[in-house]
C-alpha cells in the first residue's frame, strides 16, 4: 500500500510538544550541551543542541530527569484551540454574535489562519516571508504544509459552527463554539484511530475499545515522543508538487528547504494547491534514508547553515535518557539480541545490519530511533515490530485513559456518533477546498485500481442530528427522522402510524389541545395548551368550566392522552394547565401538574394520585436520605430495577389521608403518554380508557388556589 505524501499531520505536534531548557527557578538559561562531532560533509563543524526543559525534583536526589510536555497528551484538537483557556480565547472572534467562530485572515481561496500582530520583524523569520500565523500550536509556521493543515481545520470549525447556528438559531456564540469544539475533537480522534493508525500499525492495530479505564496512564512516553513517532521524518519528500483542483501539476515543485518559516506561497496562492499536492503524490518509504531537506537544510537561513534532523533526533533521545534498542525489544516480546545477527528477523536488510555493526559495538547501545527505522515493516504496516509495539501502546493508553473519547458510551448519542464516524480527511477536503473528486482515504494515494471518486460519494456528517428544540433538548421531528436535504433539515416520516405523512414542525409550534368534558364525556370546552413560541406556560381558556365528575383530555394529532377528574371546583375564570416533562433517566420523563418555576427550564412536577395506576406503567418514588430510588420502572421490562434518580425531589407527604405520589412514566415524548404504554388488563388503565385521579390543580393568573 502506497501512502499519500502527507507525512505527519499536526496531530503529531499535538502529542509531542516540549519546552526548551529553563532553570529550576523559572528563569531561562543560555546553557547549551557540548557539541558532538556530528559533521556532515561540507557542513558546519558543530550543531548546537538545546536540552529539553526538565521537571525540577524537590524531594530528594537523585531522581531521573523528566521533561515537560507543553501540550495536552490527549487527542482533543488542541492544535486548533490551544492547550490553555488564554490561548483558546485569543483565537476566537470577539463580537458576541460571532463568538462561535475562530479568527481568520483572508486568503486567495478562502480563510487562512489569522496573522499574529504581536510579533516584530526581527523576532520571527516568517514575518519577512509572508507573515506569521497564529494557531493552537506555536509551531504552525515551521513549515508551509503545517500552516496549510491548520488553516484547513480552521475552515472546518467555522463551517460546522455556521451550520449549527443556522440549525439552532436559539444557541448563543458560546454554545456554538463549545459544541463545534466537541465535534472537532471527536473528528480528530476518529480520523486518527480509524483512518490513520491502521495504515501505520496494520489492520486491527489496537484491542477492541471497552470503555474508559481509570487505572490507565494516558501520558506521552519518552520512547514514543523522541523515537518511535519520529518515524514519519523518513516519509518526507524533498519537494512538494503543486496541483490544481483537477489534480494537474502547476509549475515546478517547491523544494522543502524553501518552505521553512516561509508563508509567502500560501499568502499568494492559498492552501488548496499545496494540500492537493500532498495527497496527489506518494510519500517516501519508512527506512533509514531521510531527505536532504531535513538532513542538510532544516531551518536554513541566509546567514546560518541548516540543521540535521536525524542528528537532532538521536541526540534528543539521549537527552531524554531513552534506553537502547535491546531494552525495547525485550519490552515488546522480541528475542534479546546478544549480537547483531540476532536481529535478522526484524532487520532483514543485511546492509542495515552491517551499518549498525560499524557504528555501534553491540545491540544494547544502538539508539532506538536508528534501529527502529532499520527494521523491516510488518506485513500491512508501515513500521517494524518495535515501533509498532511502542506506537500501539501509546495510542491504546491515550484512548483508554481519555474520559471523553468519542466512542465512550454517553459521550455522544448513537445517531450523532454514527455521523461522526462518517467524517474523514477526504470529506474535509471536499467541504473546504473546492474539489470535485478525491480518493476515499486521503492517506492512501490513488491508483488505477483505486481511483478518485466524486465528492458526492464521500460520506459526510449530517449536522441535522444536532438540531434541538429549545425546550425539549432533543430533535423536533415528532414522528419521523431528521435528515439533511438541500442544506436543510427536514423530517422524513417512517412511522407506520402515520404512513407517508409526517410532521416536521418544531416542538414549540405543536398545538396541544386541552378538552374539558362533563360526566357524560361530552365536550364542555377546549383550547390550545402550548403557545407557538419558546414559552413553556400552557393555557386553556373556557367560557364555562366542568362541574363535578368532569374530565380533562389532552391530545396531540392522532395520539390522545386522557386524564379523568373525579371532582373539579367550579371555575368561571381563565385557568392554566401546565404540562412540564423532565428527563430524568434515559427516556424517562416526569409528568404531572405543577407550578411554573422557569419558562425555559423544565421543573419537577407532581400528580395528586390515589395509586390506581398499574406498576408496570407508573412507579412510586420514595426519598431515602440523598437518593431517590424507584422499582419496576421500565414498562417494557418490569424486572429491571433502577436506583439512579437525582436527589433533591420533594419528600413523600400525606394530604387528606391520601399520599402525595410522584409518578414517572417511561416514554420518549409527551405525545400519547397513556395510550402508548397502558395496554394491559390491569385495573385502572387500558388502551383508550380513562384513568381517574383524585385531585387536579388549576392556577389563576399564575398563582395556586
N, C-alpha and C positions, 0 to 999 in steps of 0.2 A: 504494500500500500504506500503510495507516494503522498507525503504531506504537502499541503499548500505552504507557501513561503511566509507564513505568519510569524514563525519563531515563537516567542513568548508574548502573550497579550499582557496588558498592565496588571492582570491578576497576580503575576509573579512579584511585582513590586508591592502589591498589597500585603503579601505574606512576609517579605524578607527585608523590610527597611531597617537600617541600623543607624545609630548615632556615630559620629566620629568621636575621637578621644577628648575627654574632659577630666579635670582633676576632681578629686572627691569633694572638694568644697564648692563645686559647681562652676568654677572659672575655667575658661578654655586654656588649652596648652599648645605650645608650639613643638612639643616633643614629637620627634619622628624616629621610628625604628632605624637602626643601622641599615644602610643599603646592602642588599645582597647582590652578588655578581651575576645577575641575570642579564647578559649583554647580547642582544640580537646583533647580527652583522649590520654594520653601517648605521648604528643607532646610538642613542645616548649611553653614557657609561654607567648610569645608575637610574633606577626608578624609585622614587620616593614613595613610601607606603605609610599612610596614617592609620594607626591602630583604631579599631572599633572601640567606642566608649564602653567602659566596664561598670558593672554594678559594684558599688563600694560596700565591702563587707565590714560590719560594725562590731560584730560579736565574735571575737576570736579569730586567730590566724593559725596556720594558713588555710585558705579555702580556695576552691577552684575559681578562676576568673570567669565571670559570666558577662554576656553582652546584653545591651538594651535594644529591644525592638520598638522602634518609634511608631509602627503601625499596629493595628489590631491583628491578631492571628486569625480571626475568623474571615470567611469569605462573605463579606457583608456590603460589598460595593463601596468600601471606604476610599478606594482610589477615585471615586466620583465625588463623594460627600466629605471626605476627610475623616480623621480619627478623633477629632475633638469638636465640641459644640462651637467653639470660636471659629474654627475653620469652616464648619458647615454653615454657620450663619453668614459668614463673609462671602460665600459662594451663591447665596440666594438673592433673588430680586428684592428690592427694598419697598416697592409700592405694595400696600395691603392687598389690592386685588390681584397682584402677580406674585404673592409670596410662595405660591406652589411651584414656581418656575425657577430654574437656575440662571444665573447671569451668563451672558454670551456676548460675543462680538460678531460683527457681520463679515461673512466671507463671500467668495465668488459663487459658491454653490450651496450656501446655507450657513447655519450657525457654526461658529467656532468657539473654542474656549475664550473666556474673557482675558483681555490683556492686563498685566499687572502694572498699575501706575505707580507703585511704591518703590520700584527699583530704579536706580540711577544707572546711566550708561556704563560706568566703569565697574559696576558690581557684577553684571552678568554679560557674557559674550552675546547671548541671544538678543539683548536689547539693540545691538548694532546689526543684527541679522534677522529682521522680521519681527522683532519684539518678543517679549517673554509672556507666555501664557500662564494662567493660574488654574490649578485643578486640585482635587482632593489629595493627590500625591505630589510632593515637591519636585519629583524627577520627571515631570511631564515634558520638560524642554530638552532633556538629554538627547533625544532622537526624534526626528520628524514623524516616524511611524507611531511612537508613543503618543505624541500630541494629536495625531490623527485619530487614534483609537479613543482617546479621552474625549475628543470632540464628538465622535460617533455616539458614545454613551451619554453625553450631554444632550444630544438631539433626541435620543430615545427617551430620556427622562422627560424632556419638555413635551414631546409628542404624547406620551402617556398622560402627563399631568393635564394637558389641554383637553384630551378626550374625557378624562374622569370629571373635569369641571363641566363639560358640556352635558354629560350624562347625569351628574348630580349637581345641579346649579345651586342647591342649598348648602353645599360644602364651602367652608372658608378656605383661605390660602394654606393655613397650617394643616388642615385635614388633607387637602390635596397633596401637599408636599410629603407628609408622613406616609400616606398610603402609596404614593408613587415610589418613595424610597424603599418601602417594604417589597413592592413588586420587583424593583430593580435588584435588590439584594437576592431575592429568590431566583430571579432570572440568571444572575451570575452563578449561583450555586448549580442551577440546572445545566447550564452550558458547560461548566467545569466538570461536574460529576458524570453527566450522561452523554455529553458530546466529545469532550476533550480527553478525559482520562482513559477511556477505552483505546484511544489511538496511541497513548503513551505507554500504558501498562498492559494492554492486551484485553481481549473480551472478558467480561465479568471481573473487573480489576479489584473490586472490594467485596467483602462479605455483604450479604443482604442487610439492609438497614432495618434495625429492630427497635429504634427509638432512642431517645436521649438517655445518656448514662452519666450519672454524677461522678463516678469514680474515674472517668477518663480525663486526662490532662490534654487539652487541645493546643497547648503552646507549640511554637515552632522549634523543632530540634536543630541543633547546630549542624549536624551532618546533612540535613535537608537544605538548610539555607545557604551554607557555604560550599557544598559539593554536589549533592545529588540533583537538586533542581536547577543547577547551573549547567546541566546537560544541554539546555537549549542554546547555549552560546555556540555550540558546534552546528546548529541549524541555520545560522545567519548567513545570508548571501552577501557576496562582495559588492553587489549593485542591485538596484531596485528598478524594475520596469514600471513605466507609467502607461496606464491603459485608460481608454475612454469607456463609456457605458456599454459599448458593444464588445468590450474586451479586445480592442485593437490597439496596438502599440502606438504611443505618441512620442515622437522624438527619441532621443537616446536615453538609456538608463542613467539613473543618478547614482554615482559612486557612494558607498557607505561612508567613506571618510569625510564627505562634504555635508553629511546630514546631522552631525552632532552640534547641538546648541545653535541650530540654524533653521529658523521657521520661514525663511524667505519664500520657498516654493509653496508652502501652504497659504501664505498671505496672497500670493499671486494667482494660484491655480485652484485653491480649495483642497479639500481632503479626498474627494472622490477618486481622482486619478491614482493617488498613492495607495489608498485602501483597496481599490480594484486590482492594482498591480500585485499586492500581497497575496491575494487569493487566486490570481490568474497564472501563477508560476509555481514551480516546485521549490521546496526548501532544500538545503543541503542535508546530507546524511548525519546521523549521530555517530561520530567517530573522533579520533584524536586530532583531526585536522581542523583548524579554525581559519576563518577568512583573514586576510591581511588587513582588512579594515578595522579589526579589533585586536590584532596582534602587533601591528606597527603604527596604526594611525588613530587609535582610540583617543577621542577628545583632543585631537591635534589642533594647534593654533598656529598663527603666523610666526610667533616668536618662541614657541616651545614645541618640543617634539611630542609625538604621540605616545600613549601608554601601551602596555601589553596586557590584554585582559587575561590571557592564560597564566601569565606570571602572577598577576594580582590574585586570581582565584586560588592558586597554590599557596601563596603567602597568606591569604585571608584565612584559609583553613588552618594553617599553622598558628596564626594569630589567635584563633578561637580555640586552639587546643584539640582539634579533631584527631582522634586516633587513626592509626594506619589502616590500610586496606584489609589486612588479615583479621583485624578486630571485627569489622562489619561482615566479613564472610561468615564468621562463627555466629554472629547475632542472627544472620539471615538463614542459618541452617545449612550453609555450604561447608565443604571439607576444609579443614585448616591447611593452608598451603605452606608446607615446610620449605619447598623450593618452587621456583617459577614454573617448573614442569607440572606441578600440581594444579595450576590454573588453566590447563589446556582445555578443560570442558567449558569454561566460561570465556576465556580469551583464546579464541580459536585461530586467530591470525598469528602464525609463527613470527612474523615480522614485529608485531606488537610486543610479544614476549621477549624477543631479542633486544628491543629498545629499552624495556623495563630492566632487563638484566644489566644493560650498560649504564643505566642511570642510578640504580639502587642496588644495595648489597644483598637484600633479602626481601621477601614479600611483606614482612612486618612493618617496614618503614616506607612502603610505597604510599604516596598521597592518594587519598580516596578518590578525589576528582579525576586524577590521571588514570588510575586503574579502571574506574567506572566507565570512562569513555572508551577504553581499550577493549572492554568486554563486547562480545558479540550479542546483538539484540535477541531477546527471546522471541519465539515464533508469535507473530501477531502483535508484537510490541515494538516500541522504538528504542528501548533501553535494555541493558543487560540485567541479569538476575539481581545483582547487588543494588543497583539504582532502583529497580522495580520494587524491591523489598522496602527500601527506605522511603521512597515516594509514596508507596501504597500505605505504609504505616502512618505517615504524616496525614494524608488525606482521610484515612479512616478515623484517626483521633480528632481531626478538625471537624468532621461530620458528626461523630457520635457524641462529642463533648459540646455541641452547639445546641442550646435550648431552643433556638429559633430556626433550626434547619428546616428547609421548606417542605420536606416530606414528613415531618413530625406531625402526629395527629393533633388536630385543633389549631395548628398554626394557620391553615387555610381551610376554607370549605372545600368539599370534594369537587364541586364544579369549578371553583377557582383554581385548585391545584391542577386539574386537567388542562385548564387553559395555559397555566404557567409552563407546563411540560411541552406545550406546542412551540414555545419560543425557541429560536436558535439564532446563532450569529448570522445565518443566511437571511432569516426574516428581518433582522435589524438592518442588514444591507438593503433589502428590498424596500423597507419603510423609510429609509433616510438618505439613500444615495442615488435615487432616480434610475435604478437599474431595472431591466425588464426580465432578465434571466440570470440564474445563478446555480451553482451546484447545491444539492440538498444539504450537504455538510460543508461549511466554509473551510473547515480544517483539512479537507481532502481535495487535492487538485483534481479538476475534471479530466476525464479520459474519453476515448472513443466508446468504451463500453459503459461508462458512467458520465454522460454529458451533462451540461447545464440544462435546467428545466425552467419553464416560465414561472415568474414570481407568484402568479395566481395559484400555483400548485404547491407552494411552500406553506405549510401550516403556520398560523399566526394566532396570537392571543385575541380572544373576544372579550373586550372590556365591559360588555353588557352584563357580565356576571358580577360586576361591581356596582351595578345600579341599585340604589337604595331608595326606599320610601323614607321621608324624613321622620316618620313616627315609628313604623314597624321595624325599621332597620333590616329589611330584607328586600329582595327584589319585588317589584309591584305587579308582577304578572300573576293575576288572580288564579286562572285556571289553565295556564299553559307554560311554555318555556321561552325564556328571553333569548333571542338570537340577534345577531347584527346583520343587517341587510342595507346596502347602500349607505353605510356610515351611520345608520340609525338603529336604535334598539327597539325591536318590535316583539310582540308576543305571538308565538307560534303555538296554536292550540293542538294538544294531543290527548285531551281528556275525553273518555268515552261518554261522560255525562253530557257533554256539550257538542259532540260531533265535530263539525268543521268550524263552529262558532267559538270564538274565544275573546274574552275581554282583555284589553291591554291598557286600560286606564290606570293612572297612578292610584295607589291605595287611598290617598286622601281625597280622591274625587269620586269614590264609590258612594252611591246613595243607599244608606241603610234605612230601613223602614221600621217604625215603631207603631204597632197597632193595638188599640185598647178594645177588648171585646167584653161583652156582658156575660152573664151566667149562661145564656143560651148560645154562647160563642158567636154572637152577631157583632159585626164591627161597629164600634161606637165612634172611633176617630182614629186617624193615623197621621204620621208626619215623618219628615226626614230626620235621621239621627245625626249623621256626621256632615258638617258643613263642608263645601268644596274648597277648603284651604288647609293649612297645616295645624289648625286648632283642634285639640283633642275633645273639647267640650261638645257633647252631643245633646241636642234639644229636640223636643217634640211638643208641638202645641195642639191643643184640642179645645174646641168650643165648649165641650162638656166632657166630664170625666166619667169613668165607670163607677157604678155603685158596688156594693159588696159582691163577692164571688165573681169578680171580673178577671180578665186575663190580659197579659201583655205579650204580644207576639213580635219577635224580631226576625227580619228577613233580609236576605241579600240575593237578588236574582232568583234562581230556582231552588236554592237551598234555604231551608227555613229552620230556625231555632226558636223554640217556644218555651216561655216560662209562664206558668199559671200563677195567679194571685188568689189566695184564699179570701183575703179581705183587704179592701183598699178604702182609706178615708176619702170622703167626697172632696174633690178638689175642683174649684172653679177658676183657679188661676193657671197661667202657663207653668209648666213644670219641666224639669230636665231629667233625662235618664242618661247615666254616664257608664259607658262600657269601656273599661280600661284593661286590655290584656297585658300581661307582663311575662316576658320569657324568663323562666327560672331554671330550666334544666333541659338541654337539647331542644326538643319540640314541645315542651310543656309550657302552658300559659295559665296564669292565674286570672280567673274571670269573676265578675260579680258587679255589684253596685257599690259605688264609693264616692267620696268627695274628690274634687279636682285639686291636686296639690300643685301641679305644673301643667301648663298647656302643651309643653313639648316633651315632657319626660313621663313615661308611664309609672304609675304608682300601684302599690298593693291595694287590692280591693277585697271586699267582704260580702259574702252572701249570708243572710239570716235564714238558716235552714233547719229542718226537722230531722235530717238524716235519712230521708226516704230514698235517696239515690243508691243504686247498686254499687257495690265496692269496685267492680271492675271498670266502672266509668268514673266515679268520683272517689276521692281519697281524703279522709280526715287528716288534718295536720295538727300535731301537738308539739308544743315547745318544751324542750328539756335543756335547761341551762342555756348554753350558747349555740345549740344545734337544733335545727328543726328537722324532724325525721318523718318519713312517710312510708307506708307499706302498700303493696298491691297498686303501684302507681300506673303501670303500663296496661291499658285495656287490651292490648294485643297479646300480652304475655303476663298474665296476672301473677305468675310465680316469681317474677323478677322484683326484687326489693331494692329500694334506694334509701340512702340517708345522707343526701348531698345538698340539701337546700340551704341557702344562705341564712345566717342568723339575723335577727332584728325584726322579724314579723311579730305582730301583736300576739300576746299570750291568749290562750283559750279562756273565755269568761262565760258566765251564765247570765241570761236575761229572761225574766218571767218564767223561770223553770226550764227553759229550753237552752241548750248550749249554743253559744255563738261558734259556728263552724266555718272554717275556711276550706274551700274545695279547690282542687286542682284538676284540670282536665288535659289529657294527652291529645293535643291537636295542633297542627302547624298553623292553622288560620282561625280567625274568629268566625269564619263562614260555616254555617251549619254545625254549631257546636254540639248540639244534642243529636241531631238526626243522623250524623255520620257515624257515631260511635254507639249510641244507645240502641243496639239491635240485639235484645235479649228478652227472654221470657220473665226476667226478674221483675217483681212488682215495682211500680213507680216509674219505670222508664222503658218505653218501647219505641220502635221506629215510628215517627209521626205522631206519637201520643203526647199529651200534655203532662208536664211534671209539676207537681204542686210545691210551692214554697210558702212557709208560714208568714213571712213578712217581706215587704219591699219598701225601700225608702225612696222618697221623692225629694227634690230640692226646690226651693222657691227663691229666685234671684241669687243663686249661689250659696244659700245657707240651708242647713238642715233643720227640719222641724218634726 
